């Protein structure tokens, strides 16, 4: 899911901001290279992981797909970076490892 989500965010930005098109092509190329060279650890989606994510989604009243990432971050005891302010607002109080991506640039 991650490759589709990241690539989709880049494409959405390029489609809404035509001045970003060249940067988008470059960003997509870098994402694919990073992915192809093992820069991202892959974790299979199992029934246990979906069940945990569904419990979180019901608790937060938030979409399951977003909670899959949150559930995995909790399982791996790592931060979850998001650009989704709504998701961040719902989860940050209960899961302090949830951070806005912009926080990492500071």
C-alpha positions in Angstrom: 0.0 0.0 0.0 2.8 2.4 0.8 4.2 2.7 -2.7 0.8 3.5 -4.1 0.0 6.0 -1.3 3.3 7.9 -1.7 3.2 7.9 -5.5 -0.5 8.9 -5.4 0.3 11.9 -3.1 3.0 13.0 -5.5 0.7 12.7 -8.5 -2.2 14.5 -6.7 0.1 17.4 -6.0 1.3 17.5 -9.6 -2.2 17.4 -10.9 -3.3 20.3 -8.7 -0.1 22.3 -9.2 1.2 22.1 -12.8 4.3 24.0 -11.7 5.2 20.9 -9.7 5.1 18.5 -12.7 8.9 18.3 -13.2 9.6 17.9 -9.5 6.9 15.2 -9.4 8.7 13.2 -12.1 11.9 13.4 -10.2 10.3 12.6 -6.9 8.6 9.5 -8.4 11.9 8.3 -9.8 13.6 8.7 -6.4 10.8 6.9 -4.7 11.0 4.0 -7.1 14.8 3.8 -6.8 14.6 3.9 -3.0 12.0 1.1 -3.1 13.9 -1.0 -5.6 17.1 -0.8 -3.5 15.4 -2.0 -0.3 15.2 1.4 1.4 11.8 0.4 2.8 11.3 -2.6 5.0 8.3 -4.6 3.9 5.8 -6.1 6.3 3.0 -8.4 5.1 -0.5 -7.6 5.9 -1.8 -10.5 8.0 -5.2 -11.2 9.4 -3.8 -10.3 12.9 -2.5 -7.0 11.7 -5.8 -6.1 9.9 -7.8 -7.1 13.1 -5.6 -4.8 15.2 -6.0 -2.0 12.7 -9.7 -2.5 12.6 -9.9 -2.2 16.4 -8.0 1.1 16.2 -10.2 2.3 13.3 -13.3 1.6 15.3 -11.8 3.3 18.4 -10.8 6.4 16.5 -13.7 6.5 14.1 -11.2 6.6 11.2 -10.7 4.7 7.9 -9.2 1.3 8.2 -6.5 1.9 5.6 -5.0 4.8 7.6 -5.1 2.7 10.8 -3.2 -0.2 9.1 -0.1 2.2 9.1 -0.8 3.3 12.7 -1.2 -0.3 13.9 2.1 -1.3 12.3 3.9 1.7 13.8 2.6 0.7 17.2 3.7 -2.9 16.6 7.2 -1.8 15.5 7.4 0.8 18.2 8.2 3.6 15.8 6.8 7.0 14.8 4.2 7.3 12.1 4.7 10.3 9.9 1.6 11.6 8.2 0.5 14.6 6.1 -3.1 14.0 7.0 -4.0 16.6 9.7 -7.4 14.9 10.4 -5.7 11.5 11.0 -3.0 13.2 13.2 -5.6 15.0 15.3 -7.6 11.8 15.9 -4.6 9.6 16.7 -1.9 11.8 18.3 -3.6 12.0 21.7 -3.8 8.2 22.1 -0.6 7.3 20.1 2.0 10.0 20.7 4.3 8.6 18.1 2.0 10.0 15.4 3.7 13.1 13.9 3.0 15.4 11.1 5.6 15.0 8.3 6.4 18.7 8.5 7.7 18.3 12.0 10.6 16.3 10.7 11.8 19.3 8.7 12.4 21.4 11.8 
